[in-house]
Amino acid sequence: MRAIILVAGQSTRLSEPKIVFNSQGKTLLEKICLLTLNACNDVLVLLGSKTQKSIEIIRTLPFNIKQIG
């Protein structure tokens, strides 16, 4: 099964960007990626806002990364 995670938007309703929102020691982006990887064998993460920070977080996760564009 394949999944797409969309990481975009300005997070105007939160006091900080969604991707770095920390809950129980992990960012929201980390939690979403890890949960998705447990259910899917192919995950595509589309980056929009805060691209560099998203890449830094994703690189800490235990899976192979293929960067496109």
PDB file as gemmi writes it, atoms N, CA and C in Angstrom:
CRYST1    1.000    1.000    1.000  90.00  90.00  90.00 P 1                      
ATOM      1  N   MET A   1       0.842  -1.168   0.000  1.00  0.00           N  
ATOM      2  CA  MET A   1       0.000   0.000   0.000  1.00  0.00           C  
ATOM      3  C   MET A   1       0.895   1.241   0.000  1.00  0.00           C  
ATOM      4  N   ARG A   2       0.423   2.295  -0.650  1.00  0.00           N  
ATOM      5  CA  ARG A   2       1.151   3.553  -0.732  1.00  0.00           C  
ATOM      6  C   ARG A   2       0.379   4.659  -0.027  1.00  0.00           C  
ATOM      7  N   ALA A   3       1.126   5.662   0.442  1.00  0.00           N  
ATOM      8  CA  ALA A   3       0.499   6.799   1.115  1.00  0.00           C  
ATOM      9  C   ALA A   3       1.204   8.087   0.710  1.00  0.00           C  
ATOM     10  N   ILE A   4       0.461   9.172   0.785  1.00  0.00           N  
ATOM     11  CA  ILE A   4       1.014  10.503   0.545  1.00  0.00           C  
ATOM     12  C   ILE A   4       0.759  11.341   1.794  1.00  0.00           C  
ATOM     13  N   ILE A   5       1.815  11.976   2.298  1.00  0.00           N  
ATOM     14  CA  ILE A   5       1.698  12.886   3.428  1.00  0.00           C  
ATOM     15  C   ILE A   5       1.960  14.285   2.899  1.00  0.00           C  
ATOM     16  N   LEU A   6       1.003  15.157   3.040  1.00  0.00           N  
ATOM     17  CA  LEU A   6       1.140  16.539   2.589  1.00  0.00           C  
ATOM     18  C   LEU A   6       1.585  17.409   3.757  1.00  0.00           C  
ATOM     19  N   VAL A   7       2.768  17.995   3.614  1.00  0.00           N  
ATOM     20  CA  VAL A   7       3.323  18.862   4.657  1.00  0.00           C  
ATOM     21  C   VAL A   7       3.381  20.271   4.068  1.00  0.00           C  
ATOM     22  N   ALA A   8       2.296  21.000   4.230  1.00  0.00           N  
ATOM     23  CA  ALA A   8       2.222  22.340   3.650  1.00  0.00           C  
ATOM     24  C   ALA A   8       1.300  23.192   4.507  1.00  0.00           C  
ATOM     25  N   GLY A   9       1.285  24.452   4.227  1.00  0.00           N  
ATOM     26  CA  GLY A   9       0.419  25.362   4.961  1.00  0.00           C  
ATOM     27  C   GLY A   9       1.211  26.209   5.932  1.00  0.00           C  
ATOM     28  N   GLN A  10       0.617  27.276   6.360  1.00  0.00           N  
ATOM     29  CA  GLN A  10       1.301  28.249   7.207  1.00  0.00           C  
ATOM     30  C   GLN A  10       1.085  28.047   8.699  1.00  0.00           C  
ATOM     31  N   SER A  11       0.215  27.155   9.097  1.00  0.00           N  
ATOM     32  CA  SER A  11      -0.062  26.896  10.527  1.00  0.00           C  
ATOM     33  C   SER A  11      -0.518  28.164  11.241  1.00  0.00           C  
ATOM     34  N   THR A  12      -1.410  28.889  10.638  1.00  0.00           N  
ATOM     35  CA  THR A  12      -1.838  30.168  11.210  1.00  0.00           C  
ATOM     36  C   THR A  12      -2.657  30.014  12.487  1.00  0.00           C  
ATOM     37  N   ARG A  13      -3.260  28.858  12.728  1.00  0.00           N  
ATOM     38  CA  ARG A  13      -4.069  28.672  13.933  1.00  0.00           C  
ATOM     39  C   ARG A  13      -3.284  28.149  15.121  1.00  0.00           C  
ATOM     40  N   LEU A  14      -2.067  27.690  14.877  1.00  0.00           N  
ATOM     41  CA  LEU A  14      -1.203  27.229  15.973  1.00  0.00           C  
ATOM     42  C   LEU A  14      -0.171  28.298  16.291  1.00  0.00           C  
ATOM     43  N   SER A  15       0.406  28.221  17.442  1.00  0.00           N  
ATOM     44  CA  SER A  15       1.431  29.196  17.824  1.00  0.00           C  
ATOM     45  C   SER A  15       2.799  28.867  17.223  1.00  0.00           C  
ATOM     46  N   GLU A  16       2.916  27.693  16.616  1.00  0.00           N  
ATOM     47  CA  GLU A  16       4.158  27.268  15.976  1.00  0.00           C  
ATOM     48  C   GLU A  16       3.815  26.415  14.762  1.00  0.00           C  
ATOM     49  N   PRO A  17       4.766  26.224  13.840  1.00  0.00           N  
ATOM     50  CA  PRO A  17       4.478  25.395  12.664  1.00  0.00           C  
ATOM     51  C   PRO A  17       4.057  23.980  13.067  1.00  0.00           C  
ATOM     52  N   LYS A  18       3.101  23.424  12.349  1.00  0.00           N  
ATOM     53  CA  LYS A  18       2.592  22.077  12.658  1.00  0.00           C  
ATOM     54  C   LYS A  18       3.690  21.026  12.670  1.00  0.00           C  
ATOM     55  N   ILE A  19       4.640  21.160  11.764  1.00  0.00           N  
ATOM     56  CA  ILE A  19       5.658  20.117  11.649  1.00  0.00           C  
ATOM     57  C   ILE A  19       6.539  20.009  12.877  1.00  0.00           C  
ATOM     58  N   VAL A  20       6.706  21.112  13.610  1.00  0.00           N  
ATOM     59  CA  VAL A  20       7.562  21.064  14.795  1.00  0.00           C  
ATOM     60  C   VAL A  20       6.756  21.014  16.088  1.00  0.00           C  
ATOM     61  N   PHE A  21       5.438  20.992  15.983  1.00  0.00           N  
ATOM     62  CA  PHE A  21       4.590  20.888  17.165  1.00  0.00           C  
ATOM     63  C   PHE A  21       4.950  19.603  17.896  1.00  0.00           C  
ATOM     64  N   ASN A  22       5.366  19.724  19.144  1.00  0.00           N  
ATOM     65  CA  ASN A  22       5.886  18.590  19.899  1.00  0.00           C  
ATOM     66  C   ASN A  22       4.829  18.040  20.847  1.00  0.00           C  
ATOM     67  N   SER A  23       4.684  16.725  20.788  1.00  0.00           N  
ATOM     68  CA  SER A  23       3.753  16.033  21.675  1.00  0.00           C  
ATOM     69  C   SER A  23       4.413  14.749  22.144  1.00  0.00           C  
ATOM     70  N   GLN A  24       4.619  14.624  23.422  1.00  0.00           N  
ATOM     71  CA  GLN A  24       5.207  13.426  24.025  1.00  0.00           C  
ATOM     72  C   GLN A  24       6.581  13.100  23.439  1.00  0.00           C  
ATOM     73  N   GLY A  25       7.383  14.138  23.206  1.00  0.00           N  
ATOM     74  CA  GLY A  25       8.761  13.939  22.771  1.00  0.00           C  
ATOM     75  C   GLY A  25       8.984  13.761  21.283  1.00  0.00           C  
ATOM     76  N   LYS A  26       7.944  13.804  20.480  1.00  0.00           N  
ATOM     77  CA  LYS A  26       8.089  13.680  19.028  1.00  0.00           C  
ATOM     78  C   LYS A  26       7.308  14.798  18.350  1.00  0.00           C  
ATOM     79  N   THR A  27       7.823  15.233  17.206  1.00  0.00           N  
ATOM     80  CA  THR A  27       7.093  16.243  16.449  1.00  0.00           C  
ATOM     81  C   THR A  27       5.896  15.587  15.761  1.00  0.00           C  
ATOM     82  N   LEU A  28       4.942  16.414  15.394  1.00  0.00           N  
ATOM     83  CA  LEU A  28       3.767  15.914  14.690  1.00  0.00           C  
ATOM     84  C   LEU A  28       4.171  15.230  13.390  1.00  0.00           C  
ATOM     85  N   LEU A  29       5.145  15.802  12.687  1.00  0.00           N  
ATOM     86  CA  LEU A  29       5.615  15.193  11.443  1.00  0.00           C  
ATOM     87  C   LEU A  29       6.217  13.813  11.696  1.00  0.00           C  
ATOM     88  N   GLU A  30       7.032  13.673  12.739  1.00  0.00           N  
ATOM     89  CA  GLU A  30       7.612  12.367  13.074  1.00  0.00           C  
ATOM     90  C   GLU A  30       6.516  11.342  13.340  1.00  0.00           C  
ATOM     91  N   LYS A  31       5.542  11.711  14.153  1.00  0.00           N  
ATOM     92  CA  LYS A  31       4.459  10.787  14.497  1.00  0.00           C  
ATOM     93  C   LYS A  31       3.683  10.343  13.266  1.00  0.00           C  
ATOM     94  N   ILE A  32       3.347  11.290  12.406  1.00  0.00           N  
ATOM     95  CA  ILE A  32       2.583  10.957  11.209  1.00  0.00           C  
ATOM     96  C   ILE A  32       3.388  10.028  10.301  1.00  0.00           C  
ATOM     97  N   CYS A  33       4.654  10.346  10.093  1.00  0.00           N  
ATOM     98  CA  CYS A  33       5.497   9.502   9.230  1.00  0.00           C  
ATOM     99  C   CYS A  33       5.641   8.094   9.795  1.00  0.00           C  
ATOM    100  N   LEU A  34       5.914   7.977  11.082  1.00  0.00           N  
ATOM    101  CA  LEU A  34       6.102   6.661  11.694  1.00  0.00           C  
ATOM    102  C   LEU A  34       4.819   5.830  11.666  1.00  0.00           C  
ATOM    103  N   LEU A  35       3.688   6.456  11.969  1.00  0.00           N  
ATOM    104  CA  LEU A  35       2.412   5.730  11.906  1.00  0.00           C  
ATOM    105  C   LEU A  35       2.099   5.277  10.488  1.00  0.00           C  
ATOM    106  N   THR A  36       2.365   6.139   9.533  1.00  0.00           N  
ATOM    107  CA  THR A  36       2.104   5.794   8.135  1.00  0.00           C  
ATOM    108  C   THR A  36       3.014   4.665   7.671  1.00  0.00           C  
ATOM    109  N   LEU A  37       4.278   4.694   8.082  1.00  0.00           N  
ATOM    110  CA  LEU A  37       5.214   3.637   7.702  1.00  0.00           C  
ATOM    111  C   LEU A  37       4.837   2.283   8.289  1.00  0.00           C  
ATOM    112  N   ASN A  38       4.146   2.284   9.414  1.00  0.00           N  
ATOM    113  CA  ASN A  38       3.677   1.018   9.993  1.00  0.00           C  
ATOM    114  C   ASN A  38       2.555   0.403   9.165  1.00  0.00           C  
ATOM    115  N   ALA A  39       1.837   1.220   8.427  1.00  0.00           N  
ATOM    116  CA  ALA A  39       0.692   0.738   7.657  1.00  0.00           C  
ATOM    117  C   ALA A  39       0.982   0.603   6.166  1.00  0.00           C  
ATOM    118  N   CYS A  40       1.999   1.303   5.677  1.00  0.00           N  
ATOM    119  CA  CYS A  40       2.269   1.343   4.235  1.00  0.00           C  
ATOM    120  C   CYS A  40       3.730   1.022   3.962  1.00  0.00           C  
ATOM    121  N   ASN A  41       3.989   0.457   2.802  1.00  0.00           N  
ATOM    122  CA  ASN A  41       5.373   0.145   2.468  1.00  0.00           C  
ATOM    123  C   ASN A  41       6.012   1.192   1.555  1.00  0.00           C  
ATOM    124  N   ASP A  42       5.232   2.138   1.084  1.00  0.00           N  
ATOM    125  CA  ASP A  42       5.746   3.198   0.222  1.00  0.00           C  
ATOM    126  C   ASP A  42       5.066   4.503   0.623  1.00  0.00           C  
ATOM    127  N   VAL A  43       5.864   5.467   1.090  1.00  0.00           N  
ATOM    128  CA  VAL A  43       5.312   6.729   1.577  1.00  0.00           C  
ATOM    129  C   VAL A  43       5.976   7.885   0.835  1.00  0.00           C  
ATOM    130  N   LEU A  44       5.155   8.765   0.307  1.00  0.00           N  
ATOM    131  CA  LEU A  44       5.628   9.966  -0.362  1.00  0.00           C  
ATOM    132  C   LEU A  44       5.268  11.156   0.522  1.00  0.00           C  
ATOM    133  N   VAL A  45       6.270  11.975   0.849  1.00  0.00           N  
ATOM    134  CA  VAL A  45       6.038  13.166   1.666  1.00  0.00           C  
ATOM    135  C   VAL A  45       6.211  14.376   0.760  1.00  0.00           C  
ATOM    136  N   LEU A  46       5.128  15.127   0.559  1.00  0.00           N  
ATOM    137  CA  LEU A  46       5.164  16.334  -0.262  1.00  0.00           C  
ATOM    138  C   LEU A  46       5.364  17.535   0.642  1.00  0.00           C  
ATOM    139  N   LEU A  47       6.417  18.296   0.367  1.00  0.00           N  
ATOM    140  CA  LEU A  47       6.771  19.414   1.221  1.00  0.00           C  
ATOM    141  C   LEU A  47       6.341  20.736   0.602  1.00  0.00           C  
ATOM    142  N   GLY A  48       5.902  21.633   1.450  1.00  0.00           N  
ATOM    143  CA  GLY A  48       5.518  22.970   1.013  1.00  0.00           C  
ATOM    144  C   GLY A  48       6.171  23.982   1.927  1.00  0.00           C  
ATOM    145  N   SER A  49       5.492  24.324   2.983  1.00  0.00           N  
ATOM    146  CA  SER A  49       5.979  25.305   3.951  1.00  0.00           C  
ATOM    147  C   SER A  49       7.059  24.686   4.844  1.00  0.00           C  
ATOM    148  N   LYS A  50       8.033  25.493   5.237  1.00  0.00           N  
ATOM    149  CA  LYS A  50       9.102  25.060   6.152  1.00  0.00           C  
ATOM    150  C   LYS A  50       9.836  23.826   5.624  1.00  0.00           C  
ATOM    151  N   THR A  51      10.180  23.843   4.348  1.00  0.00           N  
ATOM    152  CA  THR A  51      10.773  22.685   3.679  1.00  0.00           C  
ATOM    153  C   THR A  51      12.059  22.205   4.350  1.00  0.00           C  
ATOM    154  N   GLN A  52      12.981  23.112   4.654  1.00  0.00           N  
ATOM    155  CA  GLN A  52      14.262  22.694   5.227  1.00  0.00           C  
ATOM    156  C   GLN A  52      14.072  22.017   6.575  1.00  0.00           C  
ATOM    157  N   LYS A  53      13.212  22.565   7.424  1.00  0.00           N  
ATOM    158  CA  LYS A  53      12.963  21.965   8.738  1.00  0.00           C  
ATOM    159  C   LYS A  53      12.318  20.592   8.579  1.00  0.00           C  
ATOM    160  N   SER A  54      11.413  20.451   7.618  1.00  0.00           N  
ATOM    161  CA  SER A  54      10.773  19.157   7.352  1.00  0.00           C  
ATOM    162  C   SER A  54      11.812  18.120   6.949  1.00  0.00           C  
ATOM    163  N   ILE A  55      12.731  18.502   6.085  1.00  0.00           N  
ATOM    164  CA  ILE A  55      13.778  17.583   5.634  1.00  0.00           C  
ATOM    165  C   ILE A  55      14.644  17.151   6.819  1.00  0.00           C  
ATOM    166  N   GLU A  56      14.986  18.091   7.695  1.00  0.00           N  
ATOM    167  CA  GLU A  56      15.792  17.762   8.877  1.00  0.00           C  
ATOM    168  C   GLU A  56      15.089  16.733   9.757  1.00  0.00           C  
ATOM    169  N   ILE A  57      13.798  16.900   9.952  1.00  0.00           N  
ATOM    170  CA  ILE A  57      13.030  15.955  10.778  1.00  0.00           C  
ATOM    171  C   ILE A  57      12.944  14.594  10.093  1.00  0.00           C  
ATOM    172  N   ILE A  58      12.639  14.579   8.815  1.00  0.00           N  
ATOM    173  CA  ILE A  58      12.483  13.320   8.078  1.00  0.00           C  
ATOM    174  C   ILE A  58      13.790  12.528   8.058  1.00  0.00           C  
ATOM    175  N   ARG A  59      14.913  13.206   7.962  1.00  0.00           N  
ATOM    176  CA  ARG A  59      16.216  12.512   7.929  1.00  0.00           C  
ATOM    177  C   ARG A  59      16.529  11.782   9.229  1.00  0.00           C  
ATOM    178  N   THR A  60      15.855  12.117  10.312  1.00  0.00           N  
ATOM    179  CA  THR A  60      16.092  11.423  11.579  1.00  0.00           C  
ATOM    180  C   THR A  60      15.296  10.123  11.689  1.00  0.00           C  
ATOM    181  N   LEU A  61      14.392   9.888  10.753  1.00  0.00           N  
ATOM    182  CA  LEU A  61      13.509   8.719  10.826  1.00  0.00           C  
ATOM    183  C   LEU A  61      14.164   7.485  10.238  1.00  0.00           C  
ATOM    184  N   PRO A  62      13.768   6.299  10.723  1.00  0.00           N  
ATOM    185  CA  PRO A  62      14.416   5.047  10.317  1.00  0.00           C  
ATOM    186  C   PRO A  62      13.889   4.471   9.001  1.00  0.00           C  
ATOM    187  N   PHE A  63      14.051   5.204   7.917  1.00  0.00           N  
ATOM    188  CA  PHE A  63      13.696   4.662   6.613  1.00  0.00           C  
ATOM    189  C   PHE A  63      14.521   5.336   5.532  1.00  0.00           C  
ATOM    190  N   ASN A  64      14.551   4.733   4.356  1.00  0.00           N  
ATOM    191  CA  ASN A  64      15.312   5.264   3.236  1.00  0.00           C  
ATOM    192  C   ASN A  64      14.612   6.473   2.648  1.00  0.00           C  
ATOM    193  N   ILE A  65      15.389   7.488   2.304  1.00  0.00           N  
ATOM    194  CA  ILE A  65      14.841   8.718   1.756  1.00  0.00           C  
ATOM    195  C   ILE A  65      15.317   8.886   0.320  1.00  0.00           C  
ATOM    196  N   LYS A  66      14.381   9.142  -0.548  1.00  0.00           N  
ATOM    197  CA  LYS A  66      14.703   9.504  -1.920  1.00  0.00           C  
ATOM    198  C   LYS A  66      14.188  10.913  -2.108  1.00  0.00           C  
ATOM    199  N   GLN A  67      15.105  11.845  -2.330  1.00  0.00           N  
ATOM    200  CA  GLN A  67      14.706  13.236  -2.493  1.00  0.00           C  
ATOM    201  C   GLN A  67      14.511  13.528  -3.967  1.00  0.00           C  
ATOM    202  N   ILE A  68      13.386  14.108  -4.286  1.00  0.00           N  
ATOM    203  CA  ILE A  68      13.061  14.457  -5.662  1.00  0.00           C  
ATOM    204  C   ILE A  68      12.908  15.956  -5.748  1.00  0.00           C  
ATOM    205  N   GLY A  69      13.595  16.554  -6.697  1.00  0.00           N  
ATOM    206  CA  GLY A  69      13.475  18.006  -6.943  1.00  0.00           C  
ATOM    207  C   GLY A  69      13.880  18.779  -5.805  1.00  0.00           C  
TER     208      GLY A  69                                                      
END                                                                             
